Amino acid sequence: MYSFEGRIRYSEVDATGKLTWVKLLDYFQDSCVFQQESKGCGIHFMSKLQMAWVLNSWQICLNRMPELYEEVRVITLPYELKGFFGFRNFVLETKDGERLAYANSIWTLVDMKKNLPTKIIPELDIYELDEKLDMDYCERKLAIPKEMKTLEEIPVTRHLIDTNGHVNNGRYVELAMALIPADYEVNEVRAEYKMQARVGDIFVPKIAEEDDKITVVMANQEDKVFATLQFLHQNK
């Protein structure tokens, strides 16, 4: 387990004064990076190895969003390393232990030179594994509705790119959330990442609304899928 504490900043809240979904994802992602660095295998170390942990899927469940000035604790719990896969849970809680949000994630260790998955090497097998969080786990592969509405294309620009040279997983959520109704109350986000997007690529978003969720697919102009995202408003 690894944790760090913080306070909800003005730059992290929306018009209602609550933490945004994108910043929630950033908190969880930052906890991974901080833990890696604390173990001596941070971004610079991984860069020398020409390896990176690339996200396969998210499932993030919300109890309530913290508000401006609230003090919070971010916890990450790696619970399994298998082949070239890493599995992590996350928790966001108040300083008094109220669970605000929790998540599951699946990662792949990638050889960045070959752009292929690679087995976990001894230098990276350094985590003390935690117990798997008790939660209702969804399937990693998300079902895509047969009928979807195609929206205006979105160019991939530099501000979306992270240190791995592709669009950061949180930015997909940010772009997709801008496409759903502003009054749609989201309490679970699911994401499946299939293909890396880089500067110069074009997103062709597609959207479908069902009774309990909205699905957004980010595809390219050849209809190959970069990522599928689902926003649920009933499941907790």
C-alpha positions as a Markdown table, in Angstrom:
| # | Residue | x | y | z |
|---|---|---|---|---|
| 1 | Met | 0.0 | 0.0 | 0.0 |
| 2 | Tyr | 1.1 | 3.5 | -0.7 |
| 3 | Ser | -0.7 | 6.7 | 0.2 |
| 4 | Phe | -0.3 | 10.5 | 0.2 |
| 5 | Glu | -2.4 | 13.3 | 1.6 |
| 6 | Gly | -3.6 | 16.5 | 0.0 |
| 7 | Arg | -6.2 | 19.2 | 0.1 |
| 8 | Ile | -8.7 | 19.9 | -2.6 |
| 9 | Arg | -7.5 | 23.0 | -4.5 |
| 10 | Tyr | -9.5 | 25.6 | -6.3 |
| 11 | Ser | -7.8 | 24.6 | -9.6 |
| 12 | Glu | -9.3 | 21.1 | -9.1 |
| 13 | Val | -13.0 | 21.9 | -8.7 |
| 14 | Asp | -15.9 | 22.5 | -11.0 |
| 15 | Ala | -18.5 | 25.3 | -11.0 |
| 16 | Thr | -20.2 | 23.6 | -8.0 |
| 17 | Gly | -17.0 | 23.6 | -5.9 |
| 18 | Lys | -16.5 | 19.8 | -6.1 |
| 19 | Leu | -13.5 | 17.9 | -7.4 |
| 20 | Thr | -13.8 | 17.0 | -11.1 |
| 21 | Trp | -13.7 | 13.5 | -12.4 |
| 22 | Val | -10.6 | 14.2 | -14.4 |
| 23 | Lys | -8.8 | 15.4 | -11.2 |
| 24 | Leu | -10.0 | 12.3 | -9.4 |
| 25 | Leu | -8.3 | 10.2 | -12.1 |
| 26 | Asp | -5.2 | 12.4 | -11.8 |
| 27 | Tyr | -5.0 | 11.8 | -8.1 |
| 28 | Phe | -5.1 | 8.0 | -8.6 |
| 29 | Gln | -2.6 | 8.1 | -11.4 |
| 30 | Asp | -0.3 | 10.3 | -9.4 |
| 31 | Ser | -0.3 | 7.8 | -6.5 |
| 32 | Cys | 1.1 | 5.2 | -8.9 |
| 33 | Val | 3.9 | 7.5 | -10.0 |
| 34 | Phe | 4.7 | 8.4 | -6.5 |
| 35 | Gln | 4.8 | 4.8 | -5.4 |
| 36 | Gln | 7.0 | 3.8 | -8.3 |
| 37 | Glu | 9.4 | 6.6 | -7.4 |
| 38 | Ser | 9.5 | 5.6 | -3.8 |
| 39 | Lys | 10.5 | 2.1 | -4.9 |
| 40 | Gly | 13.3 | 3.4 | -7.1 |
| 41 | Cys | 11.6 | 2.6 | -10.4 |
| 42 | Gly | 10.1 | 5.9 | -11.3 |
| 43 | Ile | 9.6 | 7.5 | -14.7 |
| 44 | His | 13.3 | 8.2 | -15.3 |
| 45 | Phe | 14.3 | 4.7 | -14.3 |
| 46 | Met | 11.6 | 3.2 | -16.6 |
| 47 | Ser | 12.8 | 5.5 | -19.4 |
| 48 | Lys | 16.3 | 4.1 | -19.1 |
| 49 | Leu | 14.9 | 0.6 | -19.4 |
| 50 | Gln | 12.7 | 1.7 | -22.3 |
| 51 | Met | 9.7 | 0.3 | -20.6 |
| 52 | Ala | 6.4 | 1.8 | -19.3 |
| 53 | Trp | 3.3 | 0.7 | -17.5 |
| 54 | Val | 0.4 | 1.4 | -19.9 |
| 55 | Leu | -3.2 | 1.4 | -18.7 |
| 56 | Asn | -5.6 | -1.3 | -20.1 |
| 57 | Ser | -8.7 | -0.4 | -18.2 |
| 58 | Trp | -10.3 | 1.7 | -15.4 |
| 59 | Gln | -13.3 | 1.1 | -13.2 |
| 60 | Ile | -13.9 | 4.1 | -10.8 |
| 61 | Cys | -16.8 | 4.2 | -8.5 |
| 62 | Leu | -18.0 | 7.3 | -6.6 |
| 63 | Asn | -19.7 | 7.7 | -3.3 |
| 64 | Arg | -19.4 | 11.4 | -3.2 |
| 65 | Met | -17.0 | 14.0 | -4.6 |
| 66 | Pro | -14.9 | 16.0 | -2.1 |
| 67 | Glu | -15.4 | 19.7 | -2.0 |
| 68 | Leu | -13.0 | 22.7 | -2.1 |
| 69 | Tyr | -10.6 | 22.7 | 0.9 |
| 70 | Glu | -11.4 | 19.2 | 2.1 |
| 71 | Glu | -8.4 | 17.2 | 3.2 |
| 72 | Val | -8.1 | 13.8 | 1.5 |
| 73 | Arg | -5.9 | 10.8 | 1.5 |
| 74 | Val | -5.1 | 8.9 | -1.8 |
| 75 | Ile | -4.3 | 5.2 | -1.5 |
| 76 | Thr | -3.1 | 2.8 | -4.1 |
| 77 | Leu | -3.0 | -1.0 | -3.6 |
| 78 | Pro | -1.2 | -3.2 | -6.1 |
| 79 | Tyr | -2.7 | -6.7 | -5.6 |
| 80 | Glu | -1.4 | -8.9 | -8.4 |
| 81 | Leu | 1.5 | -9.1 | -10.9 |
| 82 | Lys | 1.1 | -11.8 | -13.5 |
| 83 | Gly | 3.1 | -12.2 | -16.8 |
| 84 | Phe | 3.1 | -8.7 | -18.2 |
| 85 | Phe | 0.0 | -7.5 | -16.3 |
| 86 | Gly | -0.2 | -5.4 | -13.1 |
| 87 | Phe | -3.4 | -5.0 | -11.1 |
| 88 | Arg | -4.1 | -2.1 | -8.8 |
| 89 | Asn | -6.9 | -0.8 | -6.6 |
| 90 | Phe | -7.3 | 2.8 | -5.4 |
| 91 | Val | -9.2 | 4.6 | -2.7 |
| 92 | Leu | -9.9 | 8.3 | -2.1 |
| 93 | Glu | -10.9 | 9.0 | 1.5 |
| 94 | Thr | -11.3 | 11.9 | 3.9 |
| 95 | Lys | -8.8 | 12.4 | 6.8 |
| 96 | Asp | -11.5 | 10.7 | 9.0 |
| 97 | Gly | -11.6 | 7.6 | 6.8 |
| 98 | Glu | -14.8 | 8.2 | 4.9 |
| 99 | Arg | -14.5 | 6.4 | 1.6 |
| 100 | Leu | -15.2 | 8.9 | -1.2 |
| 101 | Ala | -14.2 | 6.9 | -4.3 |
| 102 | Tyr | -12.6 | 3.6 | -5.1 |
| 103 | Ala | -11.3 | 2.0 | -8.3 |
| 104 | Asn | -9.8 | -1.0 | -10.0 |
| 105 | Ser | -7.2 | -0.8 | -12.9 |
| 106 | Ile | -5.3 | -3.2 | -15.1 |
| 107 | Trp | -1.9 | -2.3 | -16.6 |
| 108 | Thr | 0.4 | -3.8 | -19.2 |
| 109 | Leu | 4.2 | -3.5 | -19.0 |
| 110 | Val | 5.3 | -2.4 | -22.5 |
| 111 | Asp | 8.7 | -2.5 | -24.2 |
| 112 | Met | 8.5 | 1.0 | -25.7 |
| 113 | Lys | 11.2 | 0.3 | -28.2 |
| 114 | Lys | 9.3 | -2.7 | -29.7 |
| 115 | Asn | 5.9 | -1.3 | -28.7 |
| 116 | Leu | 5.0 | -4.8 | -27.4 |
| 117 | Pro | 4.0 | -6.2 | -24.0 |
| 118 | Thr | 7.0 | -7.6 | -22.1 |
| 119 | Lys | 7.2 | -9.8 | -19.0 |
| 120 | Ile | 7.9 | -8.2 | -15.6 |
| 121 | Ile | 11.6 | -8.2 | -14.9 |
| 122 | Pro | 13.1 | -8.6 | -11.4 |
| 123 | Glu | 13.9 | -4.9 | -11.2 |
| 124 | Leu | 10.2 | -4.1 | -11.3 |
| 125 | Asp | 8.9 | -7.0 | -9.2 |
| 126 | Ile | 9.4 | -4.9 | -6.0 |
| 127 | Tyr | 5.8 | -4.4 | -4.7 |
| 128 | Glu | 4.4 | -5.9 | -1.5 |
| 129 | Leu | 1.0 | -7.0 | -2.8 |
| 130 | Asp | -2.1 | -6.1 | -0.9 |
| 131 | Glu | -5.5 | -7.8 | -0.6 |
| 132 | Lys | -7.8 | -7.2 | -3.5 |
| 133 | Leu | -10.4 | -4.6 | -2.7 |
| 134 | Asp | -14.0 | -5.8 | -2.0 |
| 135 | Met | -16.0 | -4.2 | -4.8 |
| 136 | Asp | -18.3 | -5.2 | -7.7 |
| 137 | Tyr | -15.8 | -5.7 | -10.5 |
| 138 | Cys | -17.0 | -5.1 | -14.0 |
| 139 | Glu | -15.7 | -7.0 | -17.1 |
| 140 | Arg | -12.6 | -5.5 | -18.6 |
| 141 | Lys | -14.0 | -5.5 | -22.2 |
| 142 | Leu | -16.8 | -3.0 | -22.6 |
| 143 | Ala | -19.7 | -3.7 | -24.9 |
| 144 | Ile | -20.1 | -1.2 | -27.7 |
| 145 | Pro | -23.7 | -0.4 | -28.7 |
| 146 | Lys | -24.6 | -1.3 | -32.3 |
| 147 | Glu | -26.1 | 2.1 | -33.1 |
| 148 | Met | -24.0 | 5.2 | -32.2 |
| 149 | Lys | -24.1 | 8.8 | -33.2 |
| 150 | Thr | -20.9 | 10.2 | -34.8 |
| 151 | Leu | -19.8 | 13.6 | -33.5 |
| 152 | Glu | -17.4 | 16.2 | -34.7 |
| 153 | Glu | -13.8 | 15.1 | -35.1 |
| 154 | Ile | -11.2 | 16.1 | -32.5 |
| 155 | Pro | -7.5 | 16.5 | -33.4 |
| 156 | Val | -4.9 | 15.1 | -31.0 |
| 157 | Thr | -2.7 | 18.0 | -29.9 |
| 158 | Arg | 0.4 | 18.3 | -27.7 |
| 159 | His | -1.4 | 19.2 | -24.5 |
| 160 | Leu | -3.0 | 15.8 | -24.4 |
| 161 | Ile | 0.3 | 13.9 | -24.5 |
| 162 | Asp | 2.2 | 12.5 | -21.5 |
| 163 | Thr | 5.7 | 11.3 | -20.9 |
| 164 | Asn | 5.1 | 8.0 | -22.8 |
| 165 | Gly | 4.4 | 10.0 | -26.0 |
| 166 | His | 0.8 | 9.2 | -26.3 |
| 167 | Val | -2.6 | 10.6 | -25.1 |
| 168 | Asn | -2.8 | 10.3 | -21.3 |
| 169 | Asn | -5.6 | 8.0 | -20.1 |
| 170 | Gly | -7.2 | 10.8 | -18.1 |
| 171 | Arg | -7.4 | 13.0 | -21.1 |
| 172 | Tyr | -9.7 | 10.5 | -22.8 |
| 173 | Val | -12.1 | 10.8 | -19.9 |
| 174 | Glu | -11.8 | 14.6 | -20.0 |
| 175 | Leu | -12.7 | 14.7 | -23.8 |
| 176 | Ala | -15.5 | 12.2 | -23.5 |
| 177 | Met | -17.1 | 13.9 | -20.5 |
| 178 | Ala | -17.3 | 17.1 | -22.5 |
| 179 | Leu | -19.6 | 15.2 | -25.0 |
| 180 | Ile | -22.2 | 14.0 | -22.5 |
| 181 | Pro | -25.0 | 16.2 | -21.1 |
| 182 | Ala | -23.8 | 18.7 | -18.4 |
| 183 | Asp | -26.6 | 17.6 | -16.0 |
| 184 | Tyr | -25.8 | 13.9 | -16.3 |
| 185 | Glu | -24.9 | 12.7 | -12.8 |
| 186 | Val | -22.1 | 10.3 | -13.2 |
| 187 | Asn | -21.2 | 7.9 | -10.3 |
| 188 | Glu | -19.1 | 5.3 | -12.1 |
| 189 | Val | -16.6 | 5.6 | -15.0 |
| 190 | Arg | -15.3 | 2.7 | -16.9 |
| 191 | Ala | -12.7 | 2.8 | -19.6 |
| 192 | Glu | -11.0 | 0.3 | -21.9 |
| 193 | Tyr | -7.9 | 1.4 | -23.9 |
| 194 | Lys | -7.1 | -0.5 | -27.1 |
| 195 | Met | -4.7 | 1.7 | -29.2 |
| 196 | Gln | -2.3 | 4.5 | -28.4 |
| 197 | Ala | -3.1 | 7.9 | -29.9 |
| 198 | Arg | -0.3 | 10.4 | -30.7 |
| 199 | Val | 0.0 | 14.0 | -32.0 |
| 200 | Gly | -1.4 | 14.1 | -35.5 |
| 201 | Asp | -4.0 | 11.5 | -35.0 |
| 202 | Ile | -7.7 | 12.4 | -35.3 |
| 203 | Phe | -10.4 | 11.2 | -32.8 |
| 204 | Val | -13.8 | 10.4 | -34.3 |
| 205 | Pro | -16.1 | 10.3 | -31.3 |
| 206 | Lys | -19.2 | 8.2 | -31.3 |
| 207 | Ile | -21.9 | 8.3 | -28.5 |
| 208 | Ala | -24.9 | 6.2 | -27.5 |
| 209 | Glu | -27.2 | 6.8 | -24.5 |
| 210 | Glu | -28.9 | 3.8 | -22.8 |
| 211 | Asp | -31.1 | 3.6 | -19.7 |
| 212 | Asp | -28.2 | 3.3 | -17.2 |
| 213 | Lys | -25.2 | 4.6 | -19.0 |
| 214 | Ile | -23.7 | 6.6 | -21.8 |
| 215 | Thr | -21.0 | 5.0 | -24.0 |
| 216 | Val | -18.4 | 7.1 | -25.8 |
| 217 | Val | -16.1 | 5.5 | -28.3 |
| 218 | Met | -12.9 | 7.4 | -29.5 |
| 219 | Ala | -12.1 | 5.9 | -32.9 |
| 220 | Asn | -9.9 | 7.0 | -35.8 |
| 221 | Gln | -10.9 | 7.9 | -39.3 |
| 222 | Glu | -10.6 | 4.2 | -40.3 |
| 223 | Asp | -13.0 | 3.2 | -37.5 |
| 224 | Lys | -10.3 | 1.6 | -35.3 |
| 225 | Val | -11.0 | 2.1 | -31.7 |
| 226 | Phe | -8.5 | 4.0 | -29.4 |
| 227 | Ala | -10.7 | 3.8 | -26.3 |
| 228 | Thr | -14.2 | 3.0 | -25.1 |
| 229 | Leu | -15.6 | 4.9 | -22.1 |
| 230 | Gln | -18.8 | 4.4 | -20.2 |
| 231 | Phe | -20.4 | 6.8 | -17.7 |
| 232 | Leu | -23.0 | 5.2 | -15.4 |
| 233 | His | -25.5 | 7.2 | -13.3 |
| 234 | Gln | -27.2 | 4.4 | -11.3 |
| 235 | Asn | -24.5 | 2.0 | -10.2 |
| 236 | Lys | -22.7 | 2.7 | -7.0 |
